[in-house]
Amino acid sequence: MTLVPLTFIALFIILSFLIYRLCRKGHDCNNDSSSTDDSLTSKVAPLLPPPSPTISLDRINRLKEIKLLNELAVRHFGGCVKKALLGNEVVAVKIFNAEDKQSWEKEVNVYTMDAMKIGHENVLKFIGAMKKDIINEQGSVIIDLFIHLFFNSFGSLYDFLKNNTLTFDEAYKIILTACRGLFFLHQPGTKSDLAYPNKFSIAHRDIKSRNILLKSNLTSSIADFGLALVMDDRNNTAISQVGTRRYMSPEVLDCTISFDKASFLKVDMYAFALVVWEVLTRTITDEIKSVDDYKLPYEDRVGLNPSIEDMQQVVVEDKLRPNIRKEWLQHEACLCVCELNAVEDTWDSDPDARLTA
């Protein structure tokens, strides 16, 4: 894997910030466009959609009757995600081990916030949660913890990229809708937001391609809030070094992060930039007729299971980032990127020097 200095990686990462800014502009200006996401020339639709239909109490009471089907994924800390039937509806069920109860509780707490109950089209929708006592063959009681979620038929972005290439339009849609979901999480509610007046900012703290799910129309849903931090008045401290090592920002890797709202949100944006890179590495354009096999960020340098020390060396000490194909910068959609003057500020090792949304 060829790695390049900080300055060059900023050329394409700023694309994600541009989209993120478009989301913010669409929200602040109350854009009333009726255009769809299918066109690259369409305007950004209003960010916050109308409240989605609420889940009926009857359906919540029927969670115990859910029928588990095939396994979709194995969770990093134990447990798994399974496809299931809730009546005639296909859903997804996250199963936690008792040892991972804290993560289950945190995710349930995030999903049961008022704003999350209303939901957003680019954040995975929550149905309910439950505990279940299971007696094993030795007669011991094992506690399984469940979270029931809407099913995304295309699975994780990570799995999709491993097996598929994208057109630029498809890549744009994935990035744009993921940005909208991330903006929804980051943006606090205001009195003018009728749907979400009391919403707190939420830092995800584990943004990665495995935690972005795809619907059949290739729109994104951000998932997995087991490490999320709600920025209310009670949360002014948090464990700094959490998340997936490969996606940790420089300040998280070297434990210099400031314990304030803006700092945690910038950590999410750093990780999201790596996701953008993953998407672009599998994108076919007029200038790029073929792409390499899918690889995780820094995989050629640190392998599949890097240590904190490995990532510190590459990201903090060497200040390197994944390679940028020169053809990406020849695509017309990147022309606006090259005209910006703040390239070096986009992915600075100092989080205070980075561009904000």
Secondary structure, 3 states (H helix, E strand, C coil): CCCEEHHHHHHHHHHHHHHHHHHHHHHHCCCCCCCCCCCCCCCCCCCCCCCCCCCCHHHHHHHHHCEEEEEEEECCCCCEEEEEEECCEEEEEEEECHHHHHHHHHHHHHHCCHHHHHCCCCECCEEEEEEEEEECCCCCEEEEEEEEEECCCCCEHHHHHHHCCEEHHHHHHHHHHHHHHHHHHHCCCCCCCCCCCCCCCEECCCCCHHHEEECCCCCEEECCCCCCEECCCCCCCCCCCCCCHHHCCHHHHCCCCCCCHHHHHHHHHHHHHHHHHHHHCCEECCCCCCCCCCCCCCHHHHCCCCCHHHHHHHHHHCCEECCCCHHHHHCHHHHHHHCCCCHHHHCCCCHHHCCCC
